[in-house]
Amino acid sequence: MCSLASGATGGRGTVEEDDDLPELSDSGDEAAWEDEDDAELPHDKQQTPCLFCDRLFTSAEETFSHCKSEHQFNIHNMVHKHGLEFYGYIKLINFIRLKNPTVEYMNSIYNPVPWEKDDYLKPVLEDDLLLQFDVEDLYEPVSVPFSYPNGLSENASLVEKLKHMEARALSAEAALARAREDLKKMKQFAQDFVMNADVRTCSSSTIAIADLLEDEDGIYFSSYGHYGIHEEMLKDKVRTESYRDFIYHNPHIFKDKVVLDVGCGTGILSMFAAKSGAKKVLGVDQSEIVYQAMDIISVQTTFSACIYPDICSISLVAVGDVTQHADRLAFWDDVYGFNMSCMKKIVIPEAIVEFVDPKTLSSDPCCIKHIDCNTTSISDLEFSTDFTMKITRTSMCTAIAGYFDIYFEKNCNNRVMFSTGPKSAQTHWKQTIFLLEKPLSVKAGSALKGKITVCKDKKDPRSLIVTLTLNNSTQTYGLQ
């Protein structure tokens, strides 16, 4: 499913120090830029100051070499000593720039380090060449012998380092716990957005999603953890080409928009959107990439969004297939000479997902549910409704089949739809068949009235409980 968002503000929230920002002009007067005293230098001419004095250098390598020879500050040892990666290295440089510590102080630091705060991710100097340096280069073998601090012996130094490593490990565990909690909150926020909940209030939809237990999440997402299901969806030409046609034939919907591909899988729909001119495509699946899903919500002050496909309808149709009914039910009356008819009570409640032969249809389709994906709520997906099917063929009605139709309509110059019904090209969704324990005799021109109730299976979030009533006979089915 794709969601489009366009924002009135493209930045990442409010900048705290607005006074420091230069005023921009759209006058197109290039002379105003050329008159600036501090015109921007080409990258190879840029200079950056030493960490501990005022000397200027044209590369990070020269700066670090100077720091090592003149100030006895070895950036290689510092990075290795504290196990700094990209962000840790950035914080270290900005900490020194901002606090101006002595070399002696820097060389005496053990964990926890004083530059852990995220405040030190903000550059102190504009276009600081040291921040453009690849910290991975510092992880090459270091030939300089390590000197033990404060005159400690080798054993004492190792004990000291182990203590600091233990403290660092505890700190990392605490940080990981906080990150997991943040991820859980962001995941909840993203779910609320996708399900059209009001993320600013504790709505009923929010509570409903919060009630979804972690093990239920695992059941749901594990069903998409196998390559086979993605291969099956990609090979479903009706499904994939309908999405492709909608995206390619309506480029005005995607031009310069931000697209959120919910449950992106292999990313085929994301690539369609990118090719159709989307400014940014966020492919979201069950992983830490949910952080990026938050971008589409949090980085814009106001936004408008459209979800595609935007319309879905669910229909029922009567089926008269005596052969299928016999294969599924009469079979149990004589199994290699044994009567196993008691199995019918178990078989009937299991809805069947398979293709329906269009020649066996006994009625016109009857729409039982219309869903607008841009306005629907979780509560709308559990429903109960009466229906009437017009019989087109005199037969024994042995089952009721269900299917859905998909529409791409909102703001579309070229509308696209596809059906998963038995008279349309086959899709990987097939149809859902509800066998009747006792077939009904129906005549062409008559009406078959009934009632259907659909609700979520509380024990399995991927399953539905469907109750059908026909001619005062009620049967409940489980649909996985």
C-alpha positions in Angstrom: 0.0 0.0 0.0 1.3 3.4 -0.9 0.7 6.7 0.9 1.5 10.1 -0.5 2.4 13.2 1.6 3.2 16.7 0.6 4.2 19.2 3.3 4.0 22.9 3.7 7.3 22.8 5.4 10.2 20.7 4.2 12.6 21.1 7.1 13.0 18.9 10.2 11.1 20.9 12.7 11.9 24.2 14.3 15.5 25.5 14.3 16.4 26.7 17.7 18.8 29.5 16.8 17.0 31.3 14.0 19.1 34.4 14.5 22.2 32.6 13.2 20.6 31.8 9.9 21.3 34.0 6.9 18.4 35.7 5.2 17.6 34.2 1.8 16.5 36.2 -1.3 14.8 34.9 -4.4 15.7 38.0 -6.4 18.2 36.1 -8.5 20.8 38.8 -7.9 24.1 36.8 -8.0 26.1 40.0 -7.4 24.9 40.0 -3.8 26.6 36.7 -3.3 29.8 37.8 -4.9 30.1 40.9 -2.7 30.5 38.7 0.4 33.9 39.1 2.0 34.0 35.5 3.1 33.2 33.9 -0.2 33.1 30.1 -0.1 36.4 28.5 -1.1 36.7 25.5 -3.4 36.8 22.2 -1.4 40.6 21.7 -2.0 41.3 25.3 -0.9 39.2 25.1 2.3 41.1 25.4 5.6 40.4 24.1 9.0 42.1 25.1 12.3 44.1 22.8 14.6 42.2 21.3 17.6 44.6 22.9 20.1 46.0 26.1 18.4 45.2 28.6 15.7 47.2 27.1 12.8 45.2 26.4 9.6 45.5 23.3 7.4 43.9 22.2 4.1 43.2 18.6 5.1 42.2 16.5 8.1 45.4 14.4 7.6 47.6 17.4 7.9 45.7 18.6 11.0 46.0 15.3 12.8 49.7 15.0 11.9 50.3 18.4 13.4 48.3 17.5 16.5 50.4 14.4 17.0 53.8 16.0 16.5 53.2 19.4 18.1 50.6 18.7 20.8 51.2 15.0 21.5 47.5 14.3 20.7 47.2 11.0 18.7 43.7 10.8 17.1 44.4 7.1 16.2 45.0 6.2 19.8 42.0 8.2 20.9 39.6 6.5 18.5 40.9 3.0 19.4 41.0 3.7 23.1 37.3 4.7 23.3 36.1 2.5 20.4 34.7 5.5 18.6 32.5 5.0 15.5 31.1 7.6 13.2 28.9 9.5 15.6 31.3 9.1 18.5 34.1 10.6 16.4 31.9 13.5 15.4 31.0 14.2 19.0 34.7 14.1 20.0 35.8 16.7 17.4 32.9 19.0 18.3 33.6 18.6 22.0 37.2 19.7 21.6 36.1 22.6 19.4 33.5 23.8 21.9 35.2 23.2 25.2 38.9 23.9 24.3 40.3 21.2 26.7 44.0 20.7 27.3 45.8 17.9 25.6 46.7 16.5 29.0 43.0 16.4 30.0 42.1 14.6 26.7 44.8 12.0 27.1 43.7 11.3 30.7 40.1 10.6 29.9 38.6 7.1 30.4 35.0 6.0 30.0 32.4 7.4 30.5 33.6 10.1 28.1 32.4 13.7 28.5 31.1 14.0 24.9 28.3 11.4 25.0 25.5 14.0 24.7 23.8 14.4 21.3 24.4 18.2 21.6 28.0 17.5 20.3 26.6 16.2 17.0 26.0 19.8 16.0 29.0 21.2 14.2 30.9 24.0 16.0 32.7 25.1 12.8 31.0 25.4 9.4 32.5 23.1 6.8 34.9 21.6 9.3 37.2 19.4 7.3 37.7 17.1 10.3 34.0 16.3 10.3 34.3 15.2 6.6 37.0 12.7 7.5 36.2 9.0 7.2 36.7 7.6 10.7 37.1 4.1 9.2 40.5 5.2 8.0 41.6 5.4 11.7 41.0 1.7 12.2 44.0 0.7 10.1 46.8 -1.0 12.1 48.6 1.5 14.4 52.4 1.0 14.7 52.9 3.6 17.4 53.6 1.8 20.7 51.0 2.4 23.4 52.2 4.2 26.5 50.5 3.3 29.8 48.9 6.3 31.5 50.1 7.8 34.7 53.0 5.4 34.9 50.8 2.3 35.5 52.3 -1.2 34.9 51.0 -3.3 32.1 48.9 -5.5 34.5 47.5 -2.5 36.4 46.7 -0.8 33.1 44.8 -3.8 31.9 42.8 -4.0 35.1 42.0 -0.3 34.7 41.0 -0.7 31.1 38.7 -3.7 32.0 37.0 -1.6 34.6 36.3 1.1 32.1 35.2 -1.4 29.5 32.7 -2.8 32.1 31.3 0.6 32.8 31.1 1.3 29.1 29.2 -2.0 28.5 26.7 -1.1 31.3 26.2 2.3 29.7 25.7 0.7 26.3 23.1 -1.7 27.7 21.2 1.2 29.2 21.4 3.1 25.8 20.1 -0.1 24.0 17.2 -0.3 26.4 16.3 3.3 25.8 16.6 2.8 22.0 14.3 -0.2 22.2 11.7 1.8 24.1 12.0 4.6 21.5 11.5 2.1 18.7 8.4 0.7 20.4 7.0 4.2 20.7 7.8 5.1 17.1 6.3 1.8 15.9 3.1 2.6 17.8 3.1 6.1 16.3 3.6 4.8 12.7 0.8 2.3 13.2 -1.5 5.0 14.3 -0.7 7.0 11.3 -1.2 4.2 8.9 -4.5 3.2 10.5 -5.7 6.9 10.3 -5.7 7.3 14.1 -5.4 10.8 15.6 -1.8 10.7 16.8 -2.2 13.7 18.9 -4.9 12.1 21.1 -5.5 8.8 22.8 -8.2 7.6 20.4 -10.0 4.3 20.4 -7.9 3.2 17.4 -4.8 3.9 19.4 -6.0 1.7 22.2 -7.0 -1.0 19.8 -3.5 -1.1 18.3 -1.9 -1.0 21.7 -3.8 -4.1 22.6 -2.0 -6.0 19.9 0.4 -8.2 21.8 4.0 -8.6 20.7 3.5 -12.3 19.9 0.6 -11.4 17.7 2.9 -9.0 15.8 5.3 -11.9 15.3 2.6 -14.1 13.9 1.5 -11.4 11.5 4.9 -10.4 10.2 6.4 -13.9 10.1 3.9 -14.8 7.5 5.7 -12.4 5.2 9.1 -13.5 6.2 9.4 -16.2 3.5 10.7 -15.5 0.0 7.9 -17.6 -1.5 5.1 -15.1 -0.7 7.0 -12.3 -2.3 7.7 -14.3 -5.4 4.0 -15.2 -5.6 2.9 -11.6 -5.3 5.5 -10.4 -8.0 4.3 -13.1 -10.4 0.7 -12.0 -9.9 0.5 -9.9 -13.0 -3.0 -8.6 -12.3 -1.9 -7.2 -8.9 1.5 -5.9 -9.8 0.6 -4.5 -13.3 -2.4 -2.7 -11.8 -0.3 -0.9 -9.3 2.3 -0.2 -12.0 -0.4 1.2 -14.4 -1.9 3.4 -11.7 1.5 4.8 -10.8 2.9 5.3 -14.3 -0.4 6.6 -15.8 -0.9 9.2 -13.1 2.5 10.8 -12.7 0.9 14.1 -11.5 0.0 12.3 -8.2 3.6 11.3 -7.5 5.5 14.3 -9.0 7.7 15.8 -6.2 5.7 14.0 -3.5 6.9 11.9 -0.6 5.7 8.3 -0.9 5.4 5.9 2.0 5.3 2.2 0.8 3.8 0.4 3.8 4.9 -3.3 3.8 7.3 -2.7 0.9 8.6 -6.3 0.8 11.0 -6.4 -2.2 10.4 -2.7 -3.0 8.8 -3.1 -6.4 6.1 -0.5 -5.7 8.7 1.9 -4.2 10.7 1.7 -7.4 7.6 2.3 -9.5 6.9 5.4 -7.5 10.5 6.7 -7.8 10.4 6.2 -11.6 7.2 8.1 -11.7 8.8 11.2 -10.2 8.4 11.0 -6.5 10.7 13.3 -4.6 11.3 10.7 -1.9 10.2 7.1 -1.4 10.2 5.5 2.1 9.9 1.7 2.0 8.8 0.5 5.4 8.7 -3.1 6.6 8.9 -4.8 10.0 12.4 -3.6 11.0 14.3 -0.6 12.4 13.5 1.2 9.1 10.4 2.3 11.0 12.5 5.3 12.1 12.3 6.5 8.5 8.6 6.1 8.5 8.5 8.7 11.2 10.2 11.2 8.9 7.1 11.5 6.8 5.1 12.6 9.8 7.5 14.6 12.0 9.6 16.6 9.5 6.6 18.6 8.2 4.5 21.1 10.1 1.4 20.3 8.1 0.8 17.6 5.5 -1.9 16.1 3.4 -1.8 12.4 2.5 -3.6 10.0 0.2 -3.6 6.3 0.5 -3.6 4.0 -2.6 -5.4 1.9 -3.5 -8.1 4.2 -2.1 -11.3 2.1 -2.6 -12.0 -1.6 -1.9 -15.3 -3.5 -2.1 -16.1 -7.0 -0.9 -18.7 -9.1 -2.7 -20.4 -12.5 -2.3 -21.8 -14.8 -5.0 -23.7 -18.1 -4.8 -21.9 -21.3 -6.1 -23.5 -24.5 -7.3 -20.7 -27.0 -7.5 -22.0 -30.4 -6.5 -18.7 -32.1 -7.4 -16.6 -29.9 -5.2 -19.1 -30.3 -2.3 -18.9 -34.1 -2.7 -15.1 -34.1 -2.8 -15.0 -32.0 0.4 -17.9 -33.5 2.4 -19.4 -36.6 1.0 -15.9 -38.1 0.8 -16.1 -38.6 4.6 -19.1 -40.9 4.4 -17.0 -43.7 3.0 -13.2 -43.6 3.6 -11.8 -47.0 2.4 -14.9 -48.6 3.8 -15.1 -46.7 7.1 -17.7 -44.1 8.0 -15.9 -40.8 9.0 -18.8 -38.5 8.6 -18.1 -37.0 12.0 -15.2 -35.2 10.3 -17.7 -33.0 8.4 -18.3 -31.0 11.5 -14.6 -30.1 11.5 -14.2 -29.6 7.8 -17.2 -27.3 7.2 -16.0 -24.5 9.5 -12.8 -24.1 7.6 -13.2 -21.6 4.8 -11.4 -22.7 1.6 -9.1 -20.4 -0.4 -9.1 -21.6 -4.0 -10.3 -20.7 -7.5 -14.0 -20.9 -8.2 -15.0 -22.3 -11.7 -17.0 -19.4 -13.2 -19.3 -22.0 -14.8 -20.5 -23.0 -11.4 -21.8 -19.5 -10.4 -25.5 -19.4 -9.5 -26.1 -15.7 -8.9 -25.0 -12.2 -9.6 -22.4 -10.8 -7.2 -23.7 -8.8 -4.2 -21.5 -6.1 -2.7 -21.5 -6.4 1.1 -18.8 -3.8 2.1 -17.4 -0.6 0.6 -14.2 0.6 2.2 -12.6 4.0 1.6 -9.0 3.5 2.6 -8.5 7.2 3.3 -11.3 7.5 5.9 -11.9 4.0 7.3 -11.1 3.1 10.9 -10.2 -0.2 12.6 -13.8 -0.6 13.9 -15.1 -0.4 10.3 -13.3 -3.7 9.5 -15.6 -5.6 11.8 -19.1 -5.5 10.4 -22.5 -7.2 10.1 -24.8 -6.7 7.1 -27.8 -8.2 5.4 -27.6 -9.1 1.7 -29.7 -10.3 -1.2 -28.3 -12.3 -4.2 -30.3 -12.5 -7.4 -30.2 -16.2 -8.6 -29.3 -16.6 -12.3 -29.1 -20.4 -12.6 -31.4 -23.1 -11.2 -29.2 -25.4 -9.2 -28.2 -26.6 -5.8 -26.4 -23.8 -4.0 -23.5 -25.6 -2.3 -21.4 -22.7 -1.2 -21.0 -18.9 -0.9 -17.9 -17.4 -2.4 -16.3 -14.1 -1.4 -13.8 -11.8 -3.2 -12.7 -8.2 -3.4 -12.2 -5.5 -6.0 -9.6 -2.8 -5.8 -9.8 0.8 -7.2 -7.3 3.6 -7.7 -9.5 6.6 -8.2 -8.8 9.7 -6.1 -7.2 12.5 -8.1 -6.5 10.1 -10.9 -6.7 11.2 -14.6 -6.4 7.5 -15.5 -8.3 5.3 -13.1 -7.2 1.7 -12.6 -9.0 -1.2 -11.0 -8.7 -5.0 -10.7 -11.0 -7.7 -9.4 -10.2 -10.9 -7.6 -13.6 -12.4 -8.6 -14.1 -15.7 -10.4 -14.9 -14.1 -13.7 -11.7 -12.0 -13.8 -8.1 -13.0 -14.5 -6.8 -15.2 -11.7 -4.7 -13.6 -8.9 -2.7 -15.0 -6.0 -5.6 -14.1 -3.7 -7.9 -16.6 -5.4 -11.5 -16.6 -3.9 -12.8 -17.6 -0.4 -15.3 -20.4 -0.4 -17.8 -21.1 2.5 -19.2 -24.6 2.0 -22.8 -25.1 3.1 -23.4 -28.2 5.3 -26.7 -28.7 3.5 -27.0 -27.4 -0.1 -30.0 -25.2 -0.9 -32.2 -25.5 -3.9 -32.4 -22.2 -5.8 -34.3 -21.2 -8.9 -33.3 -18.6 -11.6 -35.0 -15.3 -11.0 -35.5 -15.8 -7.3 -33.6 -14.0 -4.5 -31.4 -15.6 -1.9 -31.4 -13.5 1.3 -28.9 -13.8 4.1 -26.7 -12.1 6.7 -23.0 -12.1 7.2 -20.9 -11.0 10.2 -17.2 -10.6 10.1 -14.9 -10.0 13.1 -11.3 -10.5 14.0 -10.2 -13.8 15.7 -8.9 -12.6 19.1 -6.5 -15.6 19.2 -4.9 -15.0 15.8 -4.6 -11.4 14.3 -4.2 -12.9 10.8 -7.6 -14.8 11.0 -11.2 -13.8 10.7 -14.4 -15.3 12.2 -17.2 -15.2 9.6 -20.8 -16.1 10.4 -23.3 -16.8 7.6 -27.0 -17.1 7.9 -29.1 -18.5 5.0 -32.7 -19.7 5.2 -32.6 -19.5 9.0 -29.5 -21.8 9.1 -26.4 -20.3 10.7 -22.8 -21.5 10.2 -19.6 -20.0 11.6 -16.3 -20.2 9.7 -12.7 -19.6 10.4 -10.7 -17.8 7.7 -6.9 -17.6 7.8 
